Amino acid sequence: MRHDISEDRILLHTIQTAEALGALLSNGMLRPDPALAEPPLHPDGYDWMFRQMAARLPTFGDGAIWLWARIRRQEFVELCRLTPGQVLLTCRVPRERVLLSHFGDWHAVLNRHPLIIEHPDESDEAYGARLDRIFEDVDGRVRGAGVAPDAGYRHWPADVRTELEDSWEFMLDPSNYGRYESWQATVHSLHADDVVEAVRIEG
């Protein structure tokens, strides 16, 4: 599903519960409820994403609704098969309310790794060696500050956190990537008039 993510209203897909759809229809708007959400496995990564949304979007709110902006059809079909009984919402959301992020590189944020981009003329071996040097440098600086690398991210040295977070911003700009990449999207809320279609996923 290779939608045009540069449109003024972006075509997005999200899988929600029937209760969420009911709330959207009743209230005219769906917002995430942090009280109902399970604690994320990677809280530091989600905190960074929420801070980016607060800084870059004109909207506000706690948490985020996650959607797909571009994904391979077969991968999305497999996701739907894992969620029988839920509802697939197809939406068109104004671009200014959407924060896009590269799905693959989002894992650098989740794993608290610097996002290192391969140089055009760099071999796989050279790129791998450069990655190892950078990762070892980050690990050494964290340990040198007397902090275990697996300790809470907020305890890491401020200069290391700043460097990592600056590198992650690369993944928020589609112009940094080619045409055939998977993109996720986050919004603070969905409005009833954003929804184009709602389909129950059968088991």
Z-matrix of the N, CA and C atoms (Angstrom, degrees):
N
C 1 1.450
C 2 1.520 1 108.14
N 3 1.326 2 115.17 1 88.87
C 4 1.457 3 120.62 2 -172.45
C 5 1.525 4 109.56 3 -101.52
N 6 1.314 5 115.14 4 76.57
C 7 1.447 6 120.98 5 -178.35
C 8 1.522 7 110.67 6 -76.08
N 9 1.316 8 115.80 7 159.94
C 10 1.454 9 121.86 8 176.50
C 11 1.519 10 108.55 9 -81.12
N 12 1.332 11 116.89 10 106.49
C 13 1.465 12 120.33 11 -176.01
C 14 1.519 13 112.24 12 -86.51
N 15 1.340 14 116.80 13 7.93
C 16 1.460 15 120.01 14 176.18
C 17 1.527 16 111.89 15 -99.74
N 18 1.332 17 117.86 16 0.28
C 19 1.458 18 120.94 17 -178.40
C 20 1.526 19 111.46 18 -67.59
N 21 1.335 20 115.73 19 159.25
C 22 1.462 21 120.87 20 178.17
C 23 1.524 22 111.82 21 -66.35
N 24 1.342 23 116.11 22 -33.47
C 25 1.466 24 121.94 23 172.89
C 26 1.524 25 106.55 24 -122.19
N 27 1.313 26 115.87 25 114.54
C 28 1.456 27 121.36 26 -171.85
C 29 1.528 28 109.80 27 -87.47
N 30 1.320 29 116.30 28 135.05
C 31 1.456 30 121.81 29 175.09
C 32 1.527 31 108.73 30 -78.64
N 33 1.332 32 116.01 31 121.87
C 34 1.458 33 122.20 32 -175.35
C 35 1.522 34 110.08 33 -131.90
N 36 1.342 35 115.75 34 156.89
C 37 1.461 36 121.69 35 178.36
C 38 1.528 37 108.63 36 -130.85
N 39 1.321 38 115.46 37 140.36
C 40 1.457 39 119.95 38 175.85
C 41 1.520 40 109.13 39 -145.85
N 42 1.310 41 116.79 40 146.94
C 43 1.463 42 122.84 41 177.48
C 44 1.525 43 107.32 42 -103.74
N 45 1.322 44 116.42 43 121.01
C 46 1.457 45 122.27 44 -176.75
C 47 1.526 46 109.70 45 -128.85
N 48 1.315 47 115.63 46 164.66
C 49 1.457 48 120.02 47 176.29
C 50 1.521 49 109.88 48 -75.91
N 51 1.322 50 115.24 49 161.26
C 52 1.461 51 120.05 50 175.86
C 53 1.529 52 109.98 51 -61.91
N 54 1.335 53 116.81 52 -34.14
C 55 1.465 54 120.56 53 178.91
C 56 1.525 55 111.03 54 -65.32
N 57 1.340 56 116.35 55 -38.08
C 58 1.465 57 120.00 56 178.26
C 59 1.521 58 110.61 57 -64.82
N 60 1.341 59 116.37 58 -41.30
C 61 1.462 60 119.61 59 177.34
C 62 1.525 61 110.08 60 -63.45
N 63 1.321 62 117.28 61 -40.40
C 64 1.457 63 120.29 62 178.18
C 65 1.517 64 111.80 63 -61.26
N 66 1.345 65 116.30 64 -41.80
C 67 1.466 66 120.14 65 178.35
C 68 1.518 67 110.86 66 -64.90
N 69 1.334 68 116.33 67 -38.82
C 70 1.464 69 120.35 68 178.97
C 71 1.524 70 110.58 69 -62.91
N 72 1.331 71 117.37 70 -43.62
C 73 1.453 72 120.66 71 -178.92
C 74 1.523 73 111.65 72 -70.94
N 75 1.336 74 116.74 73 -35.62
C 76 1.467 75 120.44 74 -178.53
C 77 1.518 76 112.34 75 -73.65
N 78 1.336 77 116.11 76 -41.37
C 79 1.461 78 120.93 77 -173.33
C 80 1.519 79 113.83 78 -98.78
N 81 1.340 80 115.75 79 -12.40
C 82 1.459 81 118.80 80 -176.52
C 83 1.511 82 113.23 81 78.73
N 84 1.327 83 117.37 82 -0.66
C 85 1.460 84 121.89 83 -178.16
C 86 1.515 85 109.05 84 -157.30
N 87 1.330 86 115.86 85 144.27
C 88 1.460 87 121.68 86 175.34
C 89 1.517 88 108.60 87 -119.07
N 90 1.330 89 115.16 88 123.09
C 91 1.462 90 121.15 89 175.53
C 92 1.526 91 108.54 90 -120.03
N 93 1.336 92 117.84 91 147.45
C 94 1.467 93 118.75 92 176.60
C 95 1.517 94 110.58 93 -67.08
N 96 1.295 95 116.21 94 143.58
C 97 1.460 96 122.08 95 177.44
C 98 1.523 97 108.26 96 -110.20
N 99 1.352 98 117.63 97 101.78
C 100 1.469 99 119.86 98 -177.72
C 101 1.519 100 112.96 99 -56.86
N 102 1.335 101 117.21 100 -27.23
C 103 1.461 102 120.21 101 -178.95
C 104 1.525 103 111.81 102 -67.61
N 105 1.349 104 117.08 103 -23.95
C 106 1.458 105 120.85 104 -179.22
C 107 1.523 106 112.91 105 -96.11
N 108 1.325 107 116.64 106 -10.76
C 109 1.463 108 120.77 107 -175.65
C 110 1.527 109 110.96 108 -83.34
N 111 1.327 110 115.48 109 141.52
C 112 1.452 111 119.58 110 173.47
C 113 1.524 112 109.39 111 -72.19
N 114 1.329 113 117.94 112 146.26
C 115 1.473 114 119.09 113 177.61
C 116 1.530 115 110.23 114 -58.24
N 117 1.334 116 118.09 115 131.13
C 118 1.472 117 119.45 116 -178.77
C 119 1.519 118 111.45 117 -67.31
N 120 1.338 119 115.13 118 150.68
C 121 1.465 120 120.06 119 178.16
C 122 1.526 121 111.13 120 -69.39
N 123 1.324 122 116.36 121 -24.75
C 124 1.465 123 121.14 122 -177.58
C 125 1.528 124 108.96 123 -127.31
N 126 1.331 125 117.74 124 73.47
C 127 1.468 126 120.34 125 -172.97
C 128 1.523 127 113.50 126 -60.67
N 129 1.345 128 117.85 127 -33.33
C 130 1.465 129 119.84 128 -179.01
C 131 1.528 130 111.09 129 -63.58
N 132 1.332 131 116.96 130 -40.52
C 133 1.449 132 120.71 131 179.62
C 134 1.515 133 111.99 132 -65.42
N 135 1.325 134 116.66 133 -43.49
C 136 1.460 135 119.96 134 -179.99
C 137 1.532 136 110.75 135 -67.74
N 138 1.320 137 117.02 136 -37.02
C 139 1.462 138 119.91 137 176.59
C 140 1.524 139 110.57 138 -60.48
N 141 1.341 140 117.07 139 -42.04
C 142 1.470 141 120.08 140 178.03
C 143 1.519 142 110.53 141 -62.53
N 144 1.334 143 117.39 142 -43.80
C 145 1.459 144 120.19 143 -179.77
C 146 1.526 145 111.00 144 -62.31
N 147 1.327 146 116.74 145 -43.22
C 148 1.462 147 119.70 146 179.90
C 149 1.529 148 110.80 147 -64.19
N 150 1.320 149 116.94 148 -36.39
C 151 1.470 150 119.77 149 176.90
C 152 1.525 151 111.22 150 -66.96
N 153 1.319 152 117.17 151 -37.49
C 154 1.461 153 120.27 152 176.83
C 155 1.527 154 110.75 153 -64.92
N 156 1.323 155 117.16 154 -40.94
C 157 1.455 156 120.17 155 177.24
C 158 1.521 157 111.10 156 -61.76
N 159 1.327 158 116.38 157 -43.09
C 160 1.465 159 120.15 158 -179.54
C 161 1.524 160 111.15 159 -63.03
N 162 1.329 161 116.73 160 -35.15
C 163 1.463 162 120.80 161 -176.91
C 164 1.521 163 112.88 162 -81.62
N 165 1.337 164 117.66 163 -29.06
C 166 1.470 165 121.30 164 -169.12
C 167 1.525 166 114.97 165 -107.24
N 168 1.325 167 118.14 166 -18.50
C 169 1.461 168 120.63 167 -176.06
C 170 1.527 169 110.68 168 -107.54
N 171 1.327 170 118.07 169 149.65
C 172 1.456 171 121.15 170 177.92
C 173 1.528 172 112.74 171 -77.83
N 174 1.332 173 116.51 172 -8.58
C 175 1.461 174 122.14 173 -178.73
C 176 1.529 175 109.43 174 -92.03
N 177 1.319 176 116.19 175 177.09
C 178 1.458 177 120.36 176 179.34
C 179 1.521 178 108.67 177 -148.41
N 180 1.321 179 115.84 178 165.07
C 181 1.454 180 120.37 179 177.55
C 182 1.510 181 111.10 180 155.30
N 183 1.317 182 115.41 181 171.27
C 184 1.461 183 122.17 182 177.52
C 185 1.521 184 108.89 183 -95.66
N 186 1.306 185 116.45 184 128.88
C 187 1.450 186 120.01 185 178.38
C 188 1.512 187 111.95 186 76.40
N 189 1.330 188 115.51 187 -160.78
C 190 1.465 189 120.85 188 -175.89
C 191 1.511 190 109.67 189 -155.67
N 192 1.320 191 115.35 190 153.63
C 193 1.454 192 122.52 191 165.99
C 194 1.525 193 106.34 192 -98.58
N 195 1.333 194 115.95 193 130.11
C 196 1.466 195 121.02 194 -175.60
C 197 1.518 196 109.43 195 -101.90
N 198 1.313 197 115.14 196 137.11
C 199 1.465 198 121.26 197 -178.77
C 200 1.524 199 109.12 198 -138.53
N 201 1.322 200 115.42 199 165.58
C 202 1.462 201 121.62 200 173.27
C 203 1.518 202 109.05 201 -101.82
N 204 1.325 203 115.86 202 129.79
C 205 1.460 204 121.67 203 175.27
C 206 1.524 205 110.88 204 -99.50
N 207 1.329 206 116.32 205 -31.43
C 208 1.471 207 120.98 206 178.78
C 209 1.525 208 108.07 207 -157.79
N 210 1.314 209 116.20 208 126.83
C 211 1.461 210 121.38 209 -178.54
C 212 1.523 211 107.26 210 -158.01
N 213 1.312 212 116.71 211 151.61
C 214 1.463 213 120.10 212 176.70
C 215 1.528 214 109.05 213 -63.97
N 216 1.323 215 115.55 214 137.53
C 217 1.457 216 120.33 215 -174.89
C 218 1.530 217 111.96 216 -56.85
N 219 1.346 218 117.34 217 -44.10
C 220 1.452 219 119.62 218 -177.22
C 221 1.524 220 111.43 219 -63.76
N 222 1.335 221 117.01 220 -37.60
C 223 1.461 222 120.18 221 177.95
C 224 1.519 223 110.73 222 -64.42
N 225 1.334 224 116.13 223 -39.63
C 226 1.455 225 119.44 224 -179.47
C 227 1.524 226 111.14 225 -69.83
N 228 1.332 227 116.73 226 -37.58
C 229 1.465 228 120.23 227 176.07
C 230 1.525 229 110.11 228 -59.44
N 231 1.332 230 116.81 229 -41.73
C 232 1.468 231 120.46 230 179.34
C 233 1.525 232 110.75 231 -63.86
N 234 1.336 233 117.64 232 -39.41
C 235 1.468 234 120.68 233 177.36
C 236 1.521 235 110.45 234 -62.01
N 237 1.315 236 116.84 235 -41.63
C 238 1.462 237 120.52 236 179.36
C 239 1.523 238 110.97 237 -64.18
N 240 1.327 239 117.14 238 -38.95
C 241 1.466 240 120.49 239 -179.87
C 242 1.524 241 111.97 240 -63.02
N 243 1.322 242 116.90 241 -24.42
C 244 1.465 243 121.33 242 -179.47
C 245 1.525 244 112.69 243 -84.20
N 246 1.343 245 117.51 244 -4.36
C 247 1.463 246 120.32 245 -174.56
C 248 1.530 247 111.63 246 -129.37
N 249 1.346 248 118.51 247 53.67
C 250 1.470 249 119.52 248 179.29
C 251 1.525 250 110.78 249 -62.44
N 252 1.317 251 115.27 250 143.29
C 253 1.455 252 120.40 251 178.98
C 254 1.514 253 113.89 252 90.04
N 255 1.325 254 117.06 253 -13.87
C 256 1.457 255 119.57 254 177.56
C 257 1.527 256 109.93 255 -90.84
N 258 1.313 257 115.58 256 -177.32
C 259 1.457 258 120.70 257 -171.21
C 260 1.523 259 110.11 258 -122.23
N 261 1.329 260 115.71 259 129.70
C 262 1.457 261 121.49 260 175.40
C 263 1.531 262 108.27 261 -91.27
N 264 1.321 263 116.01 262 117.86
C 265 1.455 264 121.58 263 177.83
C 266 1.522 265 109.41 264 -102.62
N 267 1.307 266 115.99 265 127.21
C 268 1.452 267 122.08 266 171.53
C 269 1.524 268 106.75 267 -103.39
N 270 1.329 269 115.68 268 126.46
C 271 1.465 270 120.61 269 -171.34
C 272 1.526 271 110.96 270 -130.78
N 273 1.306 272 115.25 271 155.61
C 274 1.461 273 121.95 272 166.52
C 275 1.522 274 106.93 273 -122.65
N 276 1.325 275 115.28 274 115.53
C 277 1.465 276 121.24 275 -172.70
C 278 1.522 277 109.08 276 -119.17
N 279 1.328 278 118.44 277 134.15
C 280 1.470 279 120.35 278 177.11
C 281 1.523 280 111.27 279 -53.39
N 282 1.335 281 115.58 280 134.61
C 283 1.468 282 121.77 281 -175.10
C 284 1.519 283 112.35 282 -54.05
N 285 1.342 284 117.61 283 -35.82
C 286 1.462 285 119.14 284 -175.09
C 287 1.525 286 112.72 285 -69.17
N 288 1.345 287 117.61 286 -15.55
C 289 1.467 288 120.33 287 178.26
C 290 1.519 289 112.36 288 -94.80
N 291 1.330 290 117.69 289 1.77
C 292 1.467 291 122.08 290 -172.26
C 293 1.525 292 110.51 291 -115.41
N 294 1.328 293 116.07 292 132.11
C 295 1.462 294 120.52 293 169.34
C 296 1.522 295 107.62 294 -106.78
N 297 1.321 296 116.00 295 114.91
C 298 1.461 297 121.76 296 177.26
C 299 1.519 298 109.87 297 -86.84
N 300 1.323 299 115.96 298 146.77
C 301 1.464 300 120.49 299 174.88
C 302 1.524 301 108.75 300 -146.84
N 303 1.315 302 115.58 301 142.97
C 304 1.464 303 122.06 302 -178.33
C 305 1.526 304 108.99 303 -70.84
N 306 1.327 305 116.41 304 122.90
C 307 1.459 306 119.63 305 -172.52
C 308 1.519 307 112.70 306 -63.39
N 309 1.332 308 117.73 307 -44.92
C 310 1.463 309 119.67 308 -178.68
C 311 1.515 310 112.20 309 -63.91
N 312 1.318 311 116.75 310 -46.68
C 313 1.465 312 119.85 311 -176.45
C 314 1.524 313 112.84 312 -75.68
N 315 1.328 314 117.70 313 -14.16
C 316 1.464 315 121.12 314 172.81
C 317 1.527 316 110.81 315 -57.64
N 318 1.325 317 116.85 316 -26.31
C 319 1.464 318 119.70 317 -179.26
C 320 1.526 319 112.58 318 -69.90
N 321 1.329 320 117.62 319 -22.51
C 322 1.465 321 119.31 320 172.67
C 323 1.521 322 110.26 321 -64.21
N 324 1.330 323 115.99 322 -37.82
C 325 1.464 324 120.71 323 177.91
C 326 1.524 325 109.81 324 -67.63
N 327 1.328 326 116.36 325 -47.53
C 328 1.463 327 120.05 326 -178.65
C 329 1.529 328 111.56 327 -59.21
N 330 1.333 329 116.17 328 -36.06
C 331 1.468 330 120.47 329 -177.31
C 332 1.521 331 113.51 330 -93.97
N 333 1.333 332 116.89 331 4.28
C 334 1.468 333 122.97 332 178.75
C 335 1.530 334 111.06 333 55.97
N 336 1.328 335 115.03 334 45.09
C 337 1.459 336 122.23 335 176.43
C 338 1.515 337 109.55 336 -110.20
N 339 1.318 338 118.42 337 149.37
C 340 1.470 339 118.87 338 171.78
C 341 1.518 340 110.20 339 -64.85
N 342 1.319 341 115.95 340 145.18
C 343 1.461 342 120.86 341 176.66
C 344 1.518 343 107.60 342 -91.00
N 345 1.330 344 115.92 343 107.42
C 346 1.460 345 122.25 344 -174.72
C 347 1.529 346 108.51 345 -108.53
N 348 1.317 347 116.26 346 120.67
C 349 1.453 348 121.91 347 -177.23
C 350 1.529 349 109.86 348 -92.15
N 351 1.311 350 116.23 349 134.44
C 352 1.466 351 121.00 350 179.98
C 353 1.520 352 110.27 351 -70.94
N 354 1.329 353 117.23 352 133.72
C 355 1.450 354 121.78 353 176.96
C 356 1.525 355 110.21 354 -71.72
N 357 1.325 356 118.03 355 146.88
C 358 1.476 357 120.42 356 -176.57
C 359 1.527 358 114.01 357 -56.37
N 360 1.334 359 117.29 358 -35.44
C 361 1.461 360 120.14 359 -176.10
C 362 1.530 361 112.23 360 -101.93
N 363 1.331 362 117.03 361 19.10
C 364 1.461 363 121.69 362 -174.24
C 365 1.522 364 110.52 363 -97.14
N 366 1.330 365 116.97 364 131.92
C 367 1.462 366 120.73 365 176.91
C 368 1.524 367 109.71 366 -74.51
N 369 1.335 368 115.66 367 163.01
C 370 1.463 369 119.76 368 177.99
C 371 1.522 370 110.93 369 -59.95
N 372 1.346 371 116.43 370 -38.48
C 373 1.463 372 120.23 371 -179.61
C 374 1.520 373 111.26 372 -66.19
N 375 1.326 374 116.44 373 -42.88
C 376 1.461 375 119.87 374 -179.92
C 377 1.522 376 110.79 375 -66.82
N 378 1.321 377 115.62 376 -39.82
C 379 1.465 378 119.26 377 178.90
C 380 1.531 379 109.99 378 -64.51
N 381 1.317 380 117.46 379 -44.65
C 382 1.458 381 120.91 380 178.65
C 383 1.517 382 112.10 381 -60.42
N 384 1.339 383 116.36 382 -41.35
C 385 1.463 384 120.12 383 179.37
C 386 1.535 385 110.63 384 -65.49
N 387 1.325 386 116.39 385 -38.96
C 388 1.470 387 120.09 386 179.64
C 389 1.531 388 110.06 387 -67.60
N 390 1.326 389 116.70 388 -40.39
C 391 1.464 390 119.97 389 175.45
C 392 1.523 391 111.08 390 -57.76
N 393 1.334 392 116.36 391 -47.12
C 394 1.463 393 120.31 392 -178.60
C 395 1.523 394 110.80 393 -59.44
N 396 1.341 395 116.85 394 -42.81
C 397 1.468 396 119.89 395 -179.66
C 398 1.529 397 111.58 396 -63.37
N 399 1.323 398 115.61 397 -42.63
C 400 1.466 399 119.09 398 -178.22
C 401 1.519 400 110.79 399 -68.68
N 402 1.331 401 117.47 400 -43.83
C 403 1.463 402 120.71 401 178.78
C 404 1.532 403 110.91 402 -61.89
N 405 1.332 404 116.11 403 -41.66
C 406 1.465 405 119.59 404 179.06
C 407 1.524 406 111.07 405 -65.34
N 408 1.346 407 116.27 406 -35.95
C 409 1.462 408 119.57 407 177.92
C 410 1.525 409 111.08 408 -64.99
N 411 1.340 410 116.88 409 -44.64
C 412 1.462 411 120.22 410 178.58
C 413 1.523 412 110.19 411 -62.26
N 414 1.322 413 116.50 412 -46.26
C 415 1.465 414 120.69 413 179.80
C 416 1.525 415 110.85 414 -60.22
N 417 1.326 416 116.86 415 -41.78
C 418 1.461 417 120.55 416 -179.56
C 419 1.515 418 112.48 417 -66.58
N 420 1.311 419 117.09 418 -39.18
C 421 1.461 420 119.84 419 -179.65
C 422 1.526 421 111.39 420 -69.56
N 423 1.324 422 116.43 421 -36.03
C 424 1.462 423 119.39 422 177.42
C 425 1.525 424 109.93 423 -67.48
N 426 1.332 425 116.95 424 -47.10
C 427 1.458 426 120.46 425 179.16
C 428 1.529 427 110.90 426 -65.30
N 429 1.347 428 115.98 427 -35.95
C 430 1.466 429 119.76 428 179.15
C 431 1.507 430 113.17 429 -64.21
N 432 1.321 431 116.32 430 -23.84
C 433 1.466 432 120.65 431 177.72
C 434 1.528 433 111.42 432 -86.27
N 435 1.348 434 115.22 433 4.08
C 436 1.460 435 119.31 434 178.45
C 437 1.518 436 113.51 435 81.38
N 438 1.331 437 116.49 436 21.17
C 439 1.471 438 121.16 437 -177.49
C 440 1.526 439 108.47 438 -117.58
N 441 1.314 440 116.92 439 133.21
C 442 1.459 441 120.28 440 174.93
C 443 1.527 442 108.22 441 -70.67
N 444 1.343 443 119.01 442 135.84
C 445 1.468 444 120.93 443 -178.62
C 446 1.524 445 114.57 444 -55.73
N 447 1.360 446 116.93 445 -26.40
C 448 1.465 447 118.61 446 -179.87
C 449 1.527 448 112.34 447 -91.66
N 450 1.339 449 116.54 448 7.30
C 451 1.457 450 120.02 449 176.71
C 452 1.522 451 109.62 450 -73.74
N 453 1.306 452 116.54 451 169.54
C 454 1.459 453 121.06 452 179.92
C 455 1.519 454 110.93 453 -54.11
N 456 1.329 455 114.61 454 136.83
C 457 1.466 456 121.28 455 -176.77
C 458 1.530 457 111.57 456 -57.22
N 459 1.319 458 117.27 457 -33.79
C 460 1.458 459 120.26 458 -178.38
C 461 1.528 460 112.12 459 -64.49
N 462 1.343 461 116.86 460 -16.54
C 463 1.459 462 120.58 461 179.06
C 464 1.527 463 112.57 462 -89.85
N 465 1.321 464 117.48 463 -9.50
C 466 1.458 465 120.34 464 178.77
C 467 1.525 466 110.09 465 -67.48
N 468 1.331 467 117.73 466 154.87
C 469 1.468 468 119.71 467 178.07
C 470 1.525 469 111.39 468 -56.51
N 471 1.328 470 116.79 469 140.76
C 472 1.461 471 121.32 470 -175.69
C 473 1.522 472 112.26 471 -59.88
N 474 1.350 473 117.26 472 -36.92
C 475 1.461 474 118.93 473 -177.78
C 476 1.533 475 110.94 474 -68.63
N 477 1.333 476 117.67 475 -33.73
C 478 1.468 477 120.78 476 177.71
C 479 1.523 478 109.65 477 -68.27
N 480 1.332 479 116.52 478 -45.09
C 481 1.459 480 119.65 479 179.81
C 482 1.527 481 110.93 480 -61.49
N 483 1.322 482 117.05 481 -40.62
C 484 1.464 483 120.54 482 179.70
C 485 1.521 484 110.92 483 -63.18
N 486 1.328 485 117.87 484 -43.91
C 487 1.460 486 121.44 485 179.85
C 488 1.525 487 111.19 486 -63.21
N 489 1.320 488 116.88 487 -43.99
C 490 1.460 489 120.00 488 179.47
C 491 1.527 490 110.57 489 -63.37
N 492 1.316 491 116.69 490 -47.68
C 493 1.460 492 119.59 491 -176.39
C 494 1.526 493 111.46 492 -66.89
N 495 1.328 494 117.58 493 -35.02
C 496 1.463 495 119.86 494 174.99
C 497 1.530 496 110.82 495 -62.76
N 498 1.337 497 116.96 496 -38.95
C 499 1.467 498 119.91 497 -179.81
C 500 1.522 499 110.87 498 -68.54
N 501 1.321 500 117.90 499 -32.93
C 502 1.470 501 121.02 500 -177.53
C 503 1.525 502 112.09 501 -68.19
N 504 1.314 503 117.97 502 -25.35
C 505 1.466 504 120.01 503 -177.03
C 506 1.531 505 111.86 504 -62.31
N 507 1.318 506 117.53 505 -20.57
C 508 1.465 507 122.14 506 177.42
C 509 1.523 508 110.81 507 -55.57
N 510 1.335 509 117.03 508 -36.62
C 511 1.463 510 122.17 509 -173.81
C 512 1.523 511 113.21 510 -75.08
N 513 1.327 512 118.11 511 -4.30
C 514 1.458 513 121.40 512 -178.94
C 515 1.523 514 112.78 513 -94.50
N 516 1.324 515 117.44 514 -1.78
C 517 1.465 516 121.68 515 -175.47
C 518 1.530 517 109.98 516 -116.01
N 519 1.336 518 118.13 517 106.18
C 520 1.471 519 120.13 518 -179.18
C 521 1.524 520 113.76 519 -58.86
N 522 1.322 521 118.21 520 -24.63
C 523 1.469 522 119.91 521 -179.62
C 524 1.522 523 112.23 522 -67.67
N 525 1.336 524 117.67 523 -11.80
C 526 1.470 525 120.96 524 178.02
C 527 1.525 526 112.44 525 -82.68
N 528 1.337 527 117.47 526 -4.07
C 529 1.462 528 121.05 527 -171.98
C 530 1.524 529 111.29 528 -128.30
N 531 1.326 530 115.43 529 170.05
C 532 1.449 531 121.43 530 176.51
C 533 1.522 532 111.87 531 -80.38
N 534 1.332 533 115.33 532 -174.13
C 535 1.464 534 120.80 533 -173.82
C 536 1.522 535 113.30 534 -77.33
N 537 1.311 536 117.62 535 -25.37
C 538 1.460 537 119.74 536 -168.20
C 539 1.526 538 111.08 537 -108.82
N 540 1.307 539 115.88 538 57.86
C 541 1.456 540 121.63 539 -179.71
C 542 1.525 541 109.32 540 -115.87
N 543 1.325 542 116.16 541 156.23
C 544 1.463 543 120.67 542 176.42
C 545 1.522 544 109.15 543 -91.09
N 546 1.327 545 115.20 544 130.27
C 547 1.462 546 121.36 545 -177.76
C 548 1.522 547 110.44 546 -123.35
N 549 1.325 548 115.35 547 133.41
C 550 1.452 549 121.19 548 172.13
C 551 1.531 550 108.17 549 -104.21
N 552 1.312 551 116.18 550 166.87
C 553 1.449 552 120.91 551 -178.62
C 554 1.521 553 109.29 552 -140.10
N 555 1.316 554 116.13 553 148.63
C 556 1.455 555 121.41 554 174.63
C 557 1.521 556 108.70 555 -128.98
N 558 1.320 557 114.93 556 141.58
C 559 1.458 558 122.03 557 175.69
C 560 1.520 559 108.30 558 -135.75
N 561 1.326 560 116.08 559 156.45
C 562 1.463 561 119.87 560 176.52
C 563 1.526 562 111.64 561 -76.98
N 564 1.331 563 117.04 562 -25.78
C 565 1.458 564 120.20 563 -178.69
C 566 1.521 565 109.85 564 -161.46
N 567 1.316 566 115.20 565 158.60
C 568 1.464 567 122.78 566 170.56
C 569 1.523 568 107.94 567 -113.48
N 570 1.318 569 116.98 568 136.58
C 571 1.450 570 122.07 569 175.70
C 572 1.524 571 108.71 570 -99.59
N 573 1.322 572 115.77 571 152.76
C 574 1.462 573 119.54 572 -179.04
C 575 1.521 574 111.28 573 -58.09
N 576 1.338 575 117.05 574 -36.24
C 577 1.470 576 118.39 575 -178.63
C 578 1.518 577 113.04 576 -80.47
N 579 1.345 578 117.47 577 0.39
C 580 1.465 579 120.38 578 171.09
C 581 1.527 580 110.66 579 -77.72
N 582 1.331 581 116.49 580 -24.26
C 583 1.467 582 121.21 581 -170.57
C 584 1.518 583 110.35 582 -82.25
N 585 1.319 584 115.09 583 124.67
C 586 1.461 585 122.51 584 177.55
C 587 1.531 586 110.23 585 -91.80
N 588 1.328 587 116.69 586 -38.44
C 589 1.457 588 120.97 587 -175.42
C 590 1.526 589 109.39 588 -155.31
N 591 1.325 590 116.08 589 145.26
C 592 1.455 591 122.16 590 174.40
C 593 1.523 592 108.33 591 -129.79
N 594 1.328 593 116.42 592 124.69
C 595 1.463 594 121.65 593 -175.53
C 596 1.533 595 109.02 594 -129.46
N 597 1.315 596 116.48 595 126.04
C 598 1.460 597 120.55 596 176.05
C 599 1.527 598 109.17 597 -72.28
N 600 1.318 599 116.59 598 133.62
C 601 1.463 600 122.14 599 179.54
C 602 1.509 601 108.50 600 -86.91
N 603 1.310 602 116.91 601 116.47
C 604 1.458 603 121.02 602 -177.69
C 605 1.523 604 110.56 603 -82.52
N 606 1.325 605 115.86 604 147.80
C 607 1.454 606 121.12 605 179.89
C 608 1.510 607 112.75 606 -78.15
